Amino acid sequence: MEIDPRLLKLQDKAKTLPATPGCYLMKNKQDEIIYVGKAIDLKSRVQSYFNQSAKNPKTLILVSHIVDFDFMMTGSDAEAFVLENNLIKKHRPKYNIRLKDDKSYPYIVIDHREIFARLQFIRKVKREKKVEVFGPFVKGSQVFDVMRVLNQFFGLRDCSLTEFKKRKEPCLLFQMAQCSAPCVQKISAMDYEKNVQYASDFFRGQAKTTLRLVEDKMLQASDAMEFERAAFYRDQYKILADFHREQHQKNAELSQEKNVDIIAFYIGEEEVDLSLYLMRNGLLLGHKNFHFSTLDLDEQFPQETLAHFLFQYYAETYDALPEQVIVDQFEVSVLELLQAGFASLHHHSHHQNSSHQKIEIKKPQGQFASLLELTKEHAFQSQKVRMLHDDSVFIGLNKLKDLLGLKTRPRVIECYDIAIFQGKSPTAAQIVFHDGKADKKNYRHYNLQERPEGNNDFAMMQELIERRLDNGHLPDVFVVDGGFGQMSKFIAALKEAKLNIPVVGIAKSKVKKSGKSFTDEHIKKSEERLLIPGRANPYFLSQNRSLFKIIVQMRDEAHRFSRRLHHKKEHQRLFKKN
């Protein structure tokens, strides 16, 4: 069999690489970096991409797009591990796993750099010196109630720093005995700081002390026959006690008050699930779950792929850094690599004057052993439930692959919608999904030209595609909102630009979707149809719940996004006219 001259050229270049640790950056014909990898031996690893040995579909597709590569040498395998993460973060390559967190948990933050510090309810935090962070907590509304009770009971301010500095007289909360009015010196800085410490003790593993203080106030009010006030303290006590009790679950309370993450993974036939159980101050507060296709695992080094995924998570999620990580499914060499990566995080954070602690990797012992088994079971059950209910994005993407006759599943899909009214203020929206999930950083708006002839769909499609080409990083599949006519015009405009990228259309539903979520009932009643070139009959999306959710969500996002800009543009045009 004749070898592709492109591969021969890449093979020859790979043979000249040094046999040292480092990172390699694969590029396509547009000179875009489409994949970043690391290697103990650059020469051997990069050569393996361009030989004739069997490869999985993902690697074959990747190699088919490579026309060149760069490399960077490092002093050790651990340095390459860290550099790989930094390069992925910088270039966001198409064929690297993207970190997608499935939840955003709230935190309680006390910024002691502020005068008269306060409790703040924040979802995204960054640990810094003199900033205390408690959490993450599972149920946001309950945490907010707890913070409100602690503020009221200890008289802490809840106003912004700007408002606090401007105030000349105490606010209504002072009159209601729910704030100590530090803004007008009704309390000394020393006494106020004591109250802040009492409030923070509740999250610092000393909740019983806080509960005792509230109970004492309740009993004092009752003895003084101030029954209304006693009832007020009783309600406060109940909110705090219920929250504290809920955190003390089976397997959840440890003798040591440390921040610990317990990590386990399950590799199924089609997907990998990775679960993290989060222990904070000795209490189990929640979990995070990630999943991706097994095709994204490195064929030769699957454990290193998982280890890099974890490192990426901790490198990007500064608020989640624990003191210890408990894991037992990695080989010793991979654990050493991960520990070296964590050490680099600690070193970097030290130079950034932050308060990040050093992360220590440990094998499970005692109570942690049962928690690790629980985490393993969670990873397995999460995948099982998702597969049985067709909720996996990969089920939908693989169905789209089959419908279009592609060699591998599409990773990047773009959906377009054009909004125009009587030829005026035409706009277009570009919605991007990566691995079945919204990639909002790559959403785009386009203000299109108004034309003398009014609605000229083909001309608008041409303009849209020409401008889209300037941005690079083309998708695997285009989705066009509309019937066969709209889809055909889009395909014609692509041919005009000499592009051969699959296009599908989605016909509008005759059943209006209520609410924000996709229900089974909605899917059953829906007549959403996927229009496929060369196929006479449309594919009814109700046949595949996973694909339905991806395509319909993209279409709805495109509608929302394009209408928003169109309405704004129309308002500006009419306002100018008047």
C-alpha positions as CSV (number, residue, x, y, z in Angstrom):
1,M,0.0,0.0,0.0
2,E,1.3,3.4,-1.0
3,I,2.2,5.7,2.0
4,D,0.8,9.2,2.1
5,P,3.7,11.6,1.2
6,R,2.4,13.8,4.1
7,L,3.0,11.0,6.6
8,L,6.4,10.2,5.1
9,K,7.4,13.8,5.6
10,L,6.1,13.8,9.2
11,Q,7.9,10.5,9.9
12,D,11.2,11.9,8.7
13,K,10.8,15.0,10.9
14,A,9.9,12.8,13.9
15,K,13.0,10.8,13.5
16,T,15.1,13.9,14.1
17,L,13.5,14.7,17.5
18,P,15.5,14.3,20.7
19,A,14.9,11.2,22.9
20,T,14.1,13.4,25.9
21,P,11.0,14.4,27.9
22,G,8.9,17.2,26.5
23,C,5.7,18.2,24.8
24,Y,4.6,18.1,21.2
25,L,2.1,20.4,19.5
26,M,0.2,19.0,16.4
27,K,-0.9,21.5,13.8
28,N,-3.4,21.4,10.9
29,K,-3.1,23.1,7.4
30,Q,-4.3,26.4,8.9
31,D,-1.3,26.3,11.3
32,E,-3.7,25.8,14.2
33,I,-2.7,23.7,17.2
34,I,-5.2,20.8,17.3
35,Y,-3.5,18.6,19.9
36,V,-1.0,18.9,22.7
37,G,0.7,15.8,24.2
38,K,3.6,15.0,26.5
39,A,6.2,12.3,26.3
40,I,9.0,10.7,28.3
41,D,10.7,10.2,24.9
42,L,9.7,12.8,22.3
43,K,11.2,10.9,19.4
44,S,9.6,7.6,20.1
45,R,6.2,9.0,21.0
46,V,5.8,11.4,18.0
47,Q,7.0,8.7,15.6
48,S,4.2,6.4,16.8
49,Y,1.6,8.7,15.4
50,F,2.9,8.3,11.8
51,N,3.8,4.6,11.5
52,Q,1.5,2.0,10.0
53,S,0.5,0.3,13.3
54,A,-3.3,0.1,14.1
55,K,-4.7,3.1,15.9
56,N,-8.1,3.9,17.4
57,P,-10.6,6.0,15.3
58,K,-9.8,9.2,17.3
59,T,-6.1,9.0,16.6
60,L,-6.7,8.2,13.0
61,I,-8.8,11.2,12.6
62,L,-6.3,13.4,14.4
63,V,-3.4,12.1,12.3
64,S,-5.4,12.8,9.1
65,H,-5.5,16.5,10.0
66,I,-1.8,16.9,11.0
67,V,0.5,18.6,8.6
68,D,3.2,19.7,11.0
69,F,4.2,19.8,14.6
70,D,6.4,21.7,17.1
71,F,8.0,20.5,20.3
72,M,9.3,21.8,23.6
73,M,11.9,20.0,25.7
74,T,11.7,19.8,29.5
75,G,14.1,18.6,32.2
76,S,11.9,15.8,33.4
77,D,8.7,13.9,32.8
78,A,7.0,15.8,35.7
79,E,7.9,19.1,34.0
80,A,6.4,17.9,30.8
81,F,3.2,17.0,32.7
82,V,2.9,20.5,34.0
83,L,3.8,22.1,30.6
84,E,1.2,20.0,28.8
85,N,-1.5,21.4,31.0
86,N,-0.3,25.0,30.5
87,L,-0.2,24.6,26.7
88,I,-3.7,23.0,26.6
89,K,-5.0,25.9,28.7
90,K,-3.4,28.4,26.4
91,H,-4.3,26.9,23.0
92,R,-7.5,25.0,23.8
93,P,-6.8,22.3,21.1
94,K,-9.7,20.6,19.5
95,Y,-8.7,17.0,20.2
96,N,-7.7,17.4,23.8
97,I,-10.2,16.6,26.6
98,R,-12.0,19.7,27.7
99,L,-12.7,19.9,31.5
100,K,-16.4,20.4,32.1
101,D,-17.6,20.5,35.7
102,D,-21.1,19.2,36.2
103,K,-21.9,21.4,39.1
104,S,-21.1,24.8,40.6
105,Y,-21.1,24.7,44.4
106,P,-21.4,27.7,46.7
107,Y,-18.8,28.7,49.2
108,I,-18.8,31.0,52.3
109,V,-16.0,33.5,52.1
110,I,-14.6,35.9,54.8
111,D,-12.2,38.4,53.4
112,H,-10.2,39.7,56.3
113,R,-8.6,42.3,54.1
114,E,-11.9,44.3,54.4
115,I,-12.4,46.5,57.4
116,F,-15.1,44.8,59.6
117,A,-15.2,41.6,57.5
118,R,-18.4,39.9,56.5
119,L,-19.7,36.5,55.4
120,Q,-20.1,36.3,51.6
121,F,-22.0,33.7,49.5
122,I,-19.9,33.1,46.4
123,R,-19.9,30.3,43.8
124,K,-16.5,31.0,42.2
125,V,-13.7,31.9,44.6
126,K,-9.9,32.1,44.6
127,R,-7.9,31.4,47.7
128,E,-5.6,34.2,48.8
129,K,-3.9,35.4,51.9
130,K,-6.2,36.7,54.6
131,V,-9.2,35.1,52.8
132,E,-11.0,32.3,54.5
133,V,-13.0,29.9,52.3
134,F,-15.5,27.4,53.7
135,G,-17.1,24.8,51.5
136,P,-18.1,23.8,48.9
137,F,-21.6,23.1,50.1
138,V,-24.2,21.0,48.3
139,K,-27.4,22.9,48.8
140,G,-27.0,26.6,48.0
141,S,-30.3,27.8,49.5
142,Q,-29.6,26.2,52.9
143,V,-26.1,27.7,53.0
144,F,-27.6,31.1,52.2
145,D,-30.1,30.6,55.1
146,V,-27.3,29.6,57.5
147,M,-25.3,32.7,56.5
148,R,-28.3,34.9,57.0
149,V,-28.9,33.5,60.5
150,L,-25.2,33.9,61.5
151,N,-25.2,37.5,60.2
152,Q,-28.3,38.3,62.2
153,F,-27.3,36.5,65.4
154,F,-23.8,38.0,65.6
155,G,-24.7,41.4,64.1
156,L,-22.4,41.2,61.1
157,R,-22.8,43.6,58.2
158,D,-24.1,42.3,54.9
159,C,-23.6,45.5,52.9
160,S,-21.0,46.0,50.2
161,L,-17.7,47.7,51.1
162,T,-18.7,50.8,49.0
163,E,-22.0,51.1,50.8
164,F,-20.4,50.6,54.2
165,K,-17.9,53.4,53.6
166,K,-20.6,55.9,52.5
167,R,-23.0,55.3,55.4
168,K,-23.3,58.1,58.0
169,E,-26.2,56.7,60.0
170,P,-27.0,53.1,60.9
171,C,-29.4,51.3,58.6
172,L,-32.7,49.6,59.4
173,L,-31.1,46.3,60.3
174,F,-29.5,48.0,63.4
175,Q,-32.9,49.2,64.5
176,M,-34.1,45.5,64.2
177,A,-31.1,44.3,66.2
178,Q,-29.8,42.4,63.3
179,C,-26.6,44.4,62.7
180,S,-24.1,45.9,65.1
181,A,-23.6,49.0,62.9
182,P,-19.8,48.9,62.7
183,C,-20.2,51.6,59.9
184,V,-20.9,54.2,62.6
185,Q,-18.7,52.8,65.4
186,K,-21.6,51.3,67.4
187,I,-19.2,48.3,68.1
188,S,-15.4,48.2,68.6
189,A,-13.3,46.5,66.0
190,M,-12.1,44.0,68.6
191,D,-15.6,43.0,69.6
192,Y,-16.8,42.8,66.0
193,E,-13.8,40.5,65.1
194,K,-14.8,38.2,68.0
195,N,-18.3,37.9,66.5
196,V,-16.8,37.1,63.1
197,Q,-14.8,34.3,64.7
198,Y,-17.9,33.0,66.5
199,A,-19.7,32.9,63.1
200,S,-16.9,31.3,61.3
201,D,-16.5,28.6,64.0
202,F,-19.8,27.1,62.7
203,F,-18.0,26.2,59.4
204,R,-14.7,25.4,61.1
205,G,-15.9,22.2,62.7
206,Q,-17.0,23.9,65.9
207,A,-20.8,24.1,65.1
208,K,-21.7,22.8,68.6
209,T,-20.2,25.9,70.2
210,T,-22.2,28.2,67.9
211,L,-25.4,26.2,68.6
212,R,-24.9,26.5,72.3
213,L,-24.6,30.3,72.1
214,V,-27.9,30.5,70.2
215,E,-29.6,28.1,72.6
216,D,-28.5,30.1,75.6
217,K,-30.0,33.3,74.0
218,M,-33.2,31.4,73.4
219,L,-33.4,30.2,77.0
220,Q,-32.6,33.7,78.4
221,A,-35.4,35.2,76.4
222,S,-37.8,32.5,77.5
223,D,-36.8,33.0,81.2
224,A,-37.4,36.8,80.8
225,M,-40.8,35.9,79.3
226,E,-39.8,37.6,75.9
227,F,-41.5,34.8,74.1
228,E,-41.5,36.4,70.7
229,R,-37.8,36.9,70.9
230,A,-37.4,33.3,72.2
231,A,-39.3,32.0,69.2
232,F,-37.0,34.0,66.9
233,Y,-33.9,32.4,68.4
234,R,-35.7,29.0,68.3
235,D,-36.2,29.3,64.5
236,Q,-32.5,30.4,64.1
237,Y,-31.4,27.4,66.1
238,K,-33.5,25.0,64.0
239,I,-31.9,26.3,60.7
240,L,-28.4,25.9,62.1
241,A,-29.1,22.5,63.7
242,D,-30.8,21.0,60.6
243,F,-27.9,22.1,58.4
244,H,-25.3,20.7,60.8
245,R,-27.2,17.4,61.2
246,E,-27.5,17.0,57.4
247,Q,-23.7,17.2,56.9
248,H,-23.1,14.4,59.4
249,Q,-24.0,11.5,57.1
250,K,-23.0,7.9,57.3
251,N,-19.3,7.6,56.4
252,A,-19.2,11.4,56.4
253,E,-17.7,12.4,59.8
254,L,-14.0,11.9,60.3
255,S,-12.0,12.2,63.4
256,Q,-9.6,14.7,61.7
257,E,-10.7,18.1,60.5
258,K,-9.0,18.2,57.2
259,N,-9.9,19.1,53.6
260,V,-9.7,15.8,51.7
261,D,-10.8,14.7,48.2
262,I,-11.5,11.0,47.6
263,I,-11.1,10.0,43.9
264,A,-12.1,7.0,41.9
265,F,-12.9,6.2,38.3
266,Y,-14.7,3.5,36.3
267,I,-13.7,2.7,32.7
268,G,-16.8,1.3,30.9
269,E,-17.1,0.0,27.3
270,E,-17.9,3.5,25.9
271,E,-17.2,6.0,28.6
272,V,-15.0,6.8,31.5
273,D,-16.5,8.2,34.8
274,L,-14.4,10.0,37.4
275,S,-15.9,10.8,40.8
276,L,-14.6,13.1,43.5
277,Y,-16.1,13.0,47.0
278,L,-15.3,16.3,48.8
279,M,-14.5,16.3,52.6
280,R,-14.2,19.7,54.2
281,N,-13.3,20.1,57.9
282,G,-14.0,16.4,58.4
283,L,-17.5,16.5,56.8
284,L,-18.7,15.1,53.5
285,L,-20.2,18.1,51.7
286,G,-20.7,16.9,48.2
287,H,-19.3,15.3,45.1
288,K,-18.2,16.2,41.5
289,N,-18.5,13.9,38.6
290,F,-16.8,14.0,35.1
291,H,-17.2,11.7,32.2
292,F,-15.8,11.4,28.7
293,S,-15.4,8.9,25.9
294,T,-13.0,6.0,26.3
295,L,-11.6,7.0,22.8
296,D,-10.1,10.0,24.6
297,L,-7.9,7.8,26.7
298,D,-4.3,7.5,25.4
299,E,-3.9,4.0,24.0
300,Q,-0.5,3.5,25.5
301,F,-0.9,5.5,28.8
302,P,-4.6,5.5,29.8
303,Q,-3.8,6.2,33.5
304,E,-1.7,9.2,32.6
305,T,-4.7,10.6,30.7
306,L,-6.8,10.3,33.9
307,A,-4.0,11.8,36.0
308,H,-3.6,14.7,33.6
309,F,-7.4,15.3,33.8
310,L,-7.2,15.5,37.6
311,F,-4.2,17.8,37.4
312,Q,-6.1,20.0,35.0
313,Y,-9.1,20.1,37.4
314,Y,-6.9,21.2,40.3
315,A,-4.9,23.7,38.3
316,E,-8.0,25.4,37.1
317,T,-10.1,25.1,40.2
318,Y,-8.1,26.9,42.8
319,D,-11.0,27.1,45.2
320,A,-11.1,23.3,45.4
321,L,-7.6,22.5,46.6
322,P,-7.6,20.0,49.4
323,E,-4.8,19.1,51.8
324,Q,-5.0,15.4,50.9
325,V,-6.1,13.4,47.9
326,I,-7.1,9.8,48.5
327,V,-6.7,7.4,45.5
328,D,-5.7,3.8,45.0
329,Q,-6.4,3.0,41.3
330,F,-3.2,4.5,39.9
331,E,0.2,2.8,39.4
332,V,3.1,4.1,41.5
333,S,4.8,5.9,38.6
334,V,1.5,7.8,37.8
335,L,1.0,8.8,41.4
336,E,4.6,10.1,41.5
337,L,3.9,12.1,38.4
338,L,0.7,13.5,39.8
339,Q,2.4,14.4,43.1
340,A,5.1,16.3,41.2
341,G,2.4,18.2,39.4
342,F,0.7,19.1,42.7
343,A,4.1,20.3,44.0
344,S,4.4,22.6,41.0
345,L,1.0,24.1,41.8
346,H,2.1,24.7,45.4
347,H,5.3,26.3,44.3
348,H,3.5,28.5,41.8
349,S,0.9,29.6,44.3
350,H,3.6,30.4,46.8
351,H,5.2,32.9,44.4
352,Q,1.7,34.3,43.7
353,N,1.4,35.2,47.4
354,S,-1.7,33.1,47.8
355,S,-2.6,30.8,50.7
356,H,-2.7,27.4,48.8
357,Q,-1.8,24.5,50.9
358,K,0.4,21.6,49.7
359,I,-1.6,18.7,48.3
360,E,-0.5,15.3,49.6
361,I,-1.5,12.0,47.8
362,K,-2.3,9.1,50.1
363,K,-3.5,5.5,49.9
364,P,-6.8,4.8,51.7
365,Q,-6.7,3.8,55.3
366,G,-9.3,3.4,58.1
367,Q,-12.5,5.3,57.4
368,F,-11.1,6.5,54.0
369,A,-11.1,2.9,52.7
370,S,-14.9,2.7,53.0
371,L,-15.3,6.2,51.5
372,L,-13.2,5.2,48.6
373,E,-15.4,2.1,47.9
374,L,-18.4,4.5,48.0
375,T,-16.7,6.8,45.5
376,K,-15.9,3.8,43.2
377,E,-19.5,2.7,43.4
378,H,-20.7,6.2,42.6
379,A,-18.6,6.3,39.4
380,F,-20.0,3.0,38.3
381,Q,-23.6,3.9,39.1
382,S,-23.4,7.3,37.5
383,Q,-22.4,5.8,34.2
384,K,-25.0,3.0,34.5
385,V,-27.9,5.5,35.2
386,R,-26.7,7.8,32.3
387,M,-26.5,4.9,29.8
388,L,-29.8,3.3,30.8
389,H,-31.6,6.6,30.4
390,D,-29.8,7.6,27.2
391,D,-28.5,10.8,28.9
392,S,-25.0,10.3,27.7
393,V,-24.0,13.0,25.1
394,F,-21.9,10.3,23.4
395,I,-24.9,8.2,22.6
396,G,-26.3,11.2,20.6
397,L,-23.0,12.1,19.0
398,N,-22.4,8.5,17.9
399,K,-25.9,8.5,16.4
400,L,-25.2,11.6,14.5
401,K,-21.9,10.0,13.3
402,D,-23.9,7.0,12.0
403,L,-26.5,9.2,10.3
404,L,-23.9,11.2,8.5
405,G,-21.6,8.2,7.7
406,L,-18.6,9.8,9.5
407,K,-15.5,7.8,10.6
408,T,-15.6,9.1,14.2
409,R,-18.0,11.0,16.4
410,P,-18.3,14.7,15.8
411,R,-16.7,16.7,18.6
412,V,-17.4,20.3,17.6
413,I,-20.8,21.2,16.2
414,E,-21.9,24.7,15.2
415,C,-25.5,25.8,14.8
416,Y,-26.6,29.0,13.0
417,D,-29.7,31.1,13.0
418,I,-30.4,34.2,10.9
419,A,-32.8,36.8,12.1
420,I,-34.3,39.3,9.7
421,F,-37.6,41.3,9.4
422,Q,-38.7,42.7,6.1
423,G,-35.1,42.8,4.9
424,K,-34.0,45.0,7.8
425,S,-31.3,44.5,10.5
426,P,-30.2,41.0,9.5
427,T,-28.2,39.3,12.2
428,A,-26.8,35.8,12.7
429,A,-25.9,33.7,15.7
430,Q,-23.2,31.1,16.0
431,I,-23.7,28.5,18.7
432,V,-20.8,26.1,19.5
433,F,-21.1,22.8,21.3
434,H,-18.0,20.8,22.2
435,D,-18.6,17.1,23.1
436,G,-22.3,17.7,23.4
437,K,-22.0,20.7,25.8
438,A,-22.3,24.4,25.3
439,D,-18.9,26.1,24.6
440,K,-20.1,29.7,25.3
441,K,-16.6,31.2,24.9
442,N,-17.0,30.5,21.2
443,Y,-20.5,31.9,20.7
444,R,-20.5,34.7,18.1
445,H,-22.8,37.4,16.8
446,Y,-22.7,38.6,13.2
447,N,-24.2,41.9,12.0
448,L,-25.0,41.1,8.3
449,Q,-25.4,43.6,5.5
450,E,-28.8,44.9,4.5
451,R,-29.5,44.2,0.8
452,P,-31.6,46.2,-1.7
453,E,-33.6,43.1,-2.6
454,G,-34.4,42.4,1.1
455,N,-34.4,38.8,2.2
456,N,-31.6,37.1,0.2
457,D,-30.9,33.9,2.1
458,F,-28.1,32.7,-0.2
459,A,-26.2,36.0,-0.1
460,M,-26.6,36.2,3.7
461,M,-25.3,32.6,4.0
462,Q,-22.3,33.4,1.8
463,E,-21.5,36.5,3.9
464,L,-21.9,34.5,7.1
465,I,-19.6,31.7,5.9
466,E,-16.9,34.0,4.5
467,R,-16.7,35.8,7.9
468,R,-16.8,32.6,9.8
469,L,-13.8,31.3,7.8
470,D,-11.7,34.2,9.1
471,N,-12.0,32.8,12.7
472,G,-10.5,29.4,11.9
473,H,-11.1,26.2,14.0
474,L,-13.9,24.9,11.8
475,P,-16.4,22.4,13.3
476,D,-17.0,18.8,12.4
477,V,-20.7,19.4,11.6
478,F,-22.8,22.5,10.8
479,V,-26.5,22.6,12.0
480,V,-28.8,25.0,10.2
481,D,-32.1,26.0,11.6
482,G,-34.8,25.6,8.9
483,G,-36.0,23.2,6.2
484,F,-34.4,21.7,3.2
485,G,-34.3,25.1,1.5
486,Q,-32.2,26.8,4.2
487,M,-30.0,23.7,4.5
488,S,-29.4,23.6,0.7
489,K,-28.5,27.2,0.5
490,F,-26.0,26.7,3.4
491,I,-24.4,23.7,1.6
492,A,-24.2,25.7,-1.7
493,A,-22.5,28.5,0.2
494,L,-20.0,26.1,1.7
495,K,-19.2,24.6,-1.8
496,E,-18.7,28.1,-3.1
497,A,-16.0,28.5,-0.3
498,K,-14.6,25.0,-1.3
499,L,-15.5,23.5,2.1
500,N,-16.6,19.9,2.5
501,I,-18.1,19.9,6.0
502,P,-21.3,17.9,6.8
503,V,-24.5,20.0,7.2
504,V,-27.8,19.0,8.8
505,G,-31.0,21.0,9.2
506,I,-33.5,21.0,12.0
507,A,-37.2,21.6,11.3
508,K,-39.1,23.7,13.8
509,S,-41.2,21.8,16.3
510,K,-45.0,22.0,16.2
511,V,-45.1,21.5,20.0
512,K,-43.9,24.4,22.1
513,K,-41.4,23.5,24.8
514,S,-42.4,24.6,28.3
515,G,-39.9,25.3,31.0
516,K,-36.1,25.1,30.8
517,S,-35.6,21.3,30.9
518,F,-36.3,18.6,28.3
519,T,-38.9,16.2,29.7
520,D,-39.7,12.7,28.4
521,E,-43.3,13.9,27.7
522,H,-42.0,16.8,25.6
523,I,-39.8,14.4,23.6
524,K,-42.7,12.0,23.0
525,K,-45.0,14.7,21.7
526,S,-42.3,16.5,19.7
527,E,-42.1,16.4,15.9
528,E,-38.6,17.8,15.8
529,R,-36.9,16.5,12.6
530,L,-33.3,16.3,11.6
531,L,-32.9,16.9,7.8
532,I,-29.9,15.0,6.3
533,P,-28.6,15.6,2.8
534,G,-29.2,12.6,0.4
535,R,-31.8,11.2,2.7
536,A,-35.4,11.5,1.5
537,N,-37.1,11.1,4.8
538,P,-36.1,13.1,7.9
539,Y,-34.9,11.5,11.1
540,F,-37.3,12.1,13.9
541,L,-35.2,13.2,16.9
542,S,-37.7,11.6,19.4
543,Q,-36.0,8.3,18.5
544,N,-32.9,9.3,20.3
545,R,-33.2,11.3,23.5
546,S,-29.5,12.2,23.7
547,L,-29.3,13.6,20.2
548,F,-32.7,15.3,20.7
549,K,-31.4,17.2,23.7
550,I,-28.1,18.3,21.9
551,I,-29.7,19.5,18.6
552,V,-32.8,21.1,20.1
553,Q,-30.8,22.9,22.8
554,M,-28.4,24.2,20.1
555,R,-31.3,25.5,18.0
556,D,-33.0,27.1,21.0
557,E,-29.8,28.8,22.0
558,A,-29.3,30.1,18.4
559,H,-32.8,31.5,18.4
560,R,-32.3,33.3,21.7
561,F,-28.9,34.6,20.8
562,S,-29.8,35.9,17.3
563,R,-33.1,37.4,18.4
564,R,-31.4,39.3,21.1
565,L,-28.9,41.0,18.7
566,H,-31.6,41.5,16.1
567,H,-34.0,43.3,18.5
568,K,-31.1,45.5,19.7
569,K,-30.2,46.4,16.2
570,E,-33.8,47.1,15.2
571,H,-34.3,49.3,18.2
572,Q,-31.2,51.3,17.3
573,R,-32.4,51.7,13.7
574,L,-35.9,52.8,14.6
575,F,-34.6,55.1,17.4
576,K,-32.2,56.8,14.9
577,K,-35.0,57.2,12.4
578,N,-37.2,58.9,14.9
